[in-house]
Amino acid sequence: METQRAIEILHVCSEIHPLNKVGGLGDVTYELPKAINGSGEGKCVVIAPLNKPAKTNIEKLSLEIEKIGEVCVPLNWRCYKLPIFKLSLDEKLNIYLIGGDIIENSPPYPEKEEVSYKLSFPLLCLGAIEGIKERLFEITPHLIHVHDWPTSLIPIFKYFHRYYREIPMPPTILSIHNIAHQGIYEPEVIDQWHLLSTSFDISYLEFWGKVNLLKGGIILSDAIVAVSQSYAEEIQKPEYGFGLDGVVREQTHKLYGITNGIDEERWNPATDEFIPFRYDDKNMEGKKRCKKALLEELALEEKTEKPLISMISRIASQKGFDILIPAIPEILKMETQLVILGKGDPYFSKELATLEREYAHCYRFINEFDESLARRIYAGSDMLLMPSLYEPCGITQMIALRYGTLPIARKVGGLKDTIKDIDDDDGWGFLFDEYSQSALIEAVRKAINIYRNEKTKFNEAIRKAMRLDFSWSSRAKLYLEVYRKVAKKR
């Protein structure tokens, strides 16, 4: 039987672990390409910006980058020189970093007042296109996989750039990680980015008088992948589509839903060097000791019999903080301890910090993101809160389950695809439907009741959770099916 040729995929993204990750997108752009490469059926490389955090982390992690070339791209009626560097992060993945003064002085997602606001992502995408044209990368891609609005510019440039639309380019796949973020710009960028005026039309980029990059990406890509099966359905509805539900409904012929995974080698309590004690589903003694060590580390009451609930999240309204914050006193009255790790919205952060003064013996808010501490919290907690307003997929709940920490989550998006309620046969978490403070409190109450009064049921759910397959290798097969289908259009 003839061996199928490995398909070559070029990922273009705004963030990637461990260089400039901001959220779950940065995990996916690292772990999915690695899994595809590990399958032997595909060859992926990743293009990302050499921005401020990337430069900082390259130095911090003592990584070496090699300059492989330089391209010149047109933008805003001038030529920008962009050096391109290669980083071999490990034997399974090569990353190409696009630099230049604008990108290298840019934060991950520039605000409107910053110089790089209208320049950094167009430069990243033009650099990727020019690199393909000049054959600077180790592959000749059969297709380009772009992620969210920042790199939706790739298919937009493919069809509407005054120069690059004349150059043959492979098909594109767009992953929608969060449809709420769309890349909205003033119409002046049409000329500054050298796009044809015909692109600013309701059929393409125009959206209520503005330019909407994600809309353009949805329409002009050859396929769309939502990051969970439920999210693929939800973004077709007004309550979750953020104004683009109609656009998505018109493109359902090319829409797929593939639930994200996690790297089970990277997230493994049996080998994790960042937790004080290792454990697995056959020997849980290490988890008990991790809980005791975490209580000591955070100066909480060393009462291991109390359920320890955690939340590891960006501090944002999407994550349910408007219903969680007023519920915290009631949750703590249930003789629990609560730890929240994350940074973000200043208003919510202030409210969370204020509560700590009143409940210092049983509540901690750590206003930062520290991955090693996050790992210790996963390992030491009994339950994890995810009361999200919407959740495209969510990675936190899969990591928590891997570490034997049962999620208390709203039944939405990827959460309902990855969590089965404990009252269902063989369930491993606690789900609630209504987005309200009262529904959240009742779900927590139920979890605590089972924790205290049905120990056998709770512990069996933990063991089931730890045996679940959330590996990227299982997801990679689904992506390869989409890749092959789209590559045939070339």
C-alpha positions, 0 to 999 in steps of 0.5 A, a space after each residue: 500500500 502506498 504511504 501517504 505523503 506527510 502534509 506540510 502546514 505553516 501556522 501563523 499566530 500572535 502568541 505561543 508558549 513559552 515566548 509570548 503566551 497571553 491565554 489558551 491560544 498560546 498553548 494551542 499554537 505550541 501543542 497542536 503543531 507538536 502533536 501533528 509532527 509527532 503523528 508522522 503524518 504532518 509537518 508543522 512549523 510556526 511563525 510568531 512575532 519576536 515582540 517584547 515578551 518573546 525577547 524577554 523570555 528568550 533571554 530568561 530561558 537562555 534560548 538561542 535564535 538564528 537569523 535565517 534571512 531578511 525580507 522587505 514588505 510594503 506597508 503604509 507606503 514605505 518598505 519595512 525590513 523584517 529579520 526572520 529568526 529560527 528557534 528550535 524549541 525542541 526536537 518536535 517543533 521549529 518556530 520562526 520569529 519575525 522581528 523588526 523595530 515595530 514588532 520588537 517594541 510591541 506588546 502582545 496586543 497593542 492598544 490604539 494609542 500605541 505606535 504598533 497598533 496598526 502595524 505589528 500584525 500586518 507586518 507579521 502577516 506580510 513577513 510570513 507571506 514574503 517568507 513563503 515566497 522567498 522559501 525561507 522556511 523549511 517547508 513548502 506549505 500545502 496550507 496555512 493555518 491562521 489563528 483568530 483575528 490578528 492573522 486573519 490578515 493572511 487570507 485577506 492579503 491573499 485576496 485583496 492586497 494590491 501586490 500579494 494577491 497576484 502571488 500563488 498562495 496555499 489554502 488557509 484554515 482559520 481557527 476561532 479561539 474567541 469570536 468576541 475579539 474581532 480586530 476592529 479598525 477605522 476604514 483608513 487602514 484599507 489604503 494604509 495596508 494596500 488593500 483594494 477598495 473593493 475589500 471594504 464591502 459588506 460582503 468582506 471586511 465592512 462591519 458597521 462602518 469599520 474594518 473587521 478582520 475576523 469577519 474577513 478571515 471567516 469569509 475568505 478562509 477555505 475552512 474554519 475550525 472552532 475550538 470545541 464542538 459546542 462552540 461551533 454551534 454557539 457562534 451561530 447564535 446571536 447570544 454568542 456570535 458577538 455580531 458575527 453569528 449571521 456571517 458564521 451561519 453563511 459559512 457552515 459548509 466549511 465550519 468544523 468543531 474540534 475540541 482542544 486538547 492538552 499536552 499530557 507529557 507537559 501536564 502530568 502530576 506523576 512527573 511534574 517537577 514544579 509540584 512538591 509531591 508526585 502522584 497518579 490515579 493509583 496512588 493519591 497520597 502525593 495529592 494530599 501532601 500537595 494540598 498541605 504544602 499549598 496551604 502552608 505556602 499561601 499561609 491559609 489555615 492548615 485544615 486539610 479536611 476543609 475543601 480547597 477550591 481554586 480558580 486559575 484564570 484571566 480576570 475578565 467578565 467572560 470568566 464569570 467574575 461578576 457572579 463569583 465575587 458576590 458569591 464568595 462570602 457565601 462560598 466561604 461560609 460553607 467552611 471552605 478555603 478559596 484560592 484565585 490566581 490570575 490578573 486582568 480587569 482592574 475593577 474585578 482585581 480590586 474587588 477580589 483583593 478587598 475580600 482578602 482583608 476580611 477572609 484572610 484565614 481562608 481566602 487568597 487572591 494572587 494578582 499575577 500569573 505564575 505557571 509554577 504556582 498554577 501547577 501547585 494549585 492544580 495539584 493541591 486543590 480539591 475543586 476548580 471554579 469555571 463559572 464562565 459567561 461563555 467558554 470557547 473551549 477552556 484548557 484549565 478544566 482539562 489540566 485540573 482533571 488531569 491533576 485530579 481536581 474536579 471542576 465546578 463549571 457552567 454548562 457552556 461551550 467547551 466546558 460541556 464537551 469536556 465535563 460530565 456531571 457527577 450525577 450522570 453515569 461515570 461523571 467527573 465534575 459539577 455543571 450548572 446551566 443558569 448564569 447567576 450567582 444563585 446557580 453557582 452557589 448551588 453547584 458549589 454546595 452540591 460539590 461540597 456535600 458530595 466531598 464531605 458525605 459521599 467520599 467514595 463517589 467523590 474519590 471515584 470521580 477523581 480517578 475517572 478524571 485522571 484517566 480521561 484522554 484529553 491528549 493532542 494526539 487524539 485531536 491531531 487525527 481530526 485536524 489531519 482530516 480537515 487539513 487533507 480535505 482543504 489541501 485538495 483545493 490547492 
